[in-house]
């Protein structure tokens, strides 16, 4: 039987949504592995909208689910419909949307909270002991999803790592092409564009993460 993996997106665009390269690499690798994929996103307004040409904030507001549908080619559902029992694993690409829309780490740091619908969906995988992959800045949510003591990485950025440590995570420095595993909790993390200087570098770690998450579905 083919594996089924849920992917939670956070919009469309590195500065205010899902990092597009990370998302596409994730979806491509899953498809290459013969996995059945369903994308999800919260049906909420983005924290703000960024003009990706000049970096300035712009109007009007945009909806996270609607924007995420751009990446998913329309095949996407409200994260409130996500149930762990329907899937073998969960993967969350990065981009600032993960830290602005899926949670508010970008604004509150160690005092952040995870968006309620995303939290409920992700914790259903945690309580079901199903593998989770968090990419780039998405591991900022790890301590909120798994509790204190969870092992993860965002790469080598000392300030971000310190915030994760303050939240109760055990941060491990990691090169762009590598992954960090919390085998007990079935969590896999990789830095991707927290360190990557090219799409190929981002893919080197993301592909390993996808492959390891899929291996964990057999363990």
C-alpha positions, 0 to 999 in steps of 0.5 A, spaced: 500 500 500 502 506 498 504 511 503 500 517 505 503 524 507 500 530 509 503 537 508 501 543 511 503 550 507 503 557 510 501 561 504 506 562 498 512 566 498 518 566 502 517 572 506 510 571 508 508 564 506 511 557 505 518 557 501 516 555 494 522 552 493 522 548 499 515 546 498 516 544 491 522 540 493 518 536 498 512 535 494 517 532 488 521 528 493 514 525 495 512 524 488 518 520 486 517 516 492 510 514 490 507 517 496 500 519 496 500 527 498 495 531 500 496 539 502 493 543 507 493 550 510 489 554 515 483 558 513 486 564 516 488 571 514 496 572 513 500 576 518 501 581 513 503 581 505 510 582 503 511 585 496 517 580 494 520 584 489 522 590 494 521 587 501 515 592 503 509 590 506 503 591 502 495 591 501 490 588 501 490 582 506 491 575 503 488 568 505 493 563 507 489 557 504 487 561 498 495 563 497 497 556 499 493 553 493 497 556 488 503 551 490 498 545 491 495 547 484 488 547 487 489 541 491 488 543 498 484 542 504 483 546 510 487 544 516 481 543 520 480 537 516 486 534 517 486 527 521 492 523 523 489 517 522 488 518 515 495 519 514 502 515 515 506 522 516 506 529 516 511 534 513 511 542 514 516 546 509 519 553 512 518 560 509 517 566 514 509 563 513 511 558 518 513 563 523 508 568 522 502 564 520 502 557 523 505 560 529 507 567 531 515 565 533 517 571 528 514 576 532 514 573 539 520 568 539 520 564 545 513 566 547 510 564 541 504 560 540 501 555 534 495 557 531 490 553 534 487 549 528 495 547 526 496 545 533 490 540 533 492 537 527 500 536 528 499 534 535 494 528 532 500 526 529 504 526 535 499 523 540 499 517 534 506 516 534 507 518 527 513 521 523 513 528 523 518 532 518 519 540 520 523 544 515 527 550 515 524 555 521 518 550 522 522 547 527 520 553 531 514 549 533 517 543 535 517 544 543 510 546 542 508 540 538 512 535 542 514 538 549 520 540 552 526 535 551 525 534 543 531 534 539 531 539 533 535 543 528 534 550 525 541 550 522 547 554 526 543 561 527 545 562 535 539 567 536 534 562 533 537 556 536 537 560 543 530 561 543 528 554 541 532 552 547 528 557 551 522 554 549 525 547 552 527 544 545 534 541 545 537 544 539 543 541 535 547 545 530 546 542 523 549 543 516 545 544 510 545 537 507 544 534 513 538 532 518 537 531 525 533 526 528 529 525 535 528 517 534 524 517 540 519 522 538 519 520 530 521 527 528 526 529 523 528 536 522 533 540 516 535 547 516 534 548 508 534 555 507 536 557 514 543 555 511 542 554 503 545 558 498 542 555 492 536 550 491 540 544 490 543 545 497 536 546 500 534 539 496 540 536 499 537 536 506 530 536 504 530 529 500 534 526 506 528 528 511 523 526 506 526 519 505 528 518 513 520 520 515 518 515 510 523 510 513 520 511 520 513 509 517 515 502 517 519 503 524 
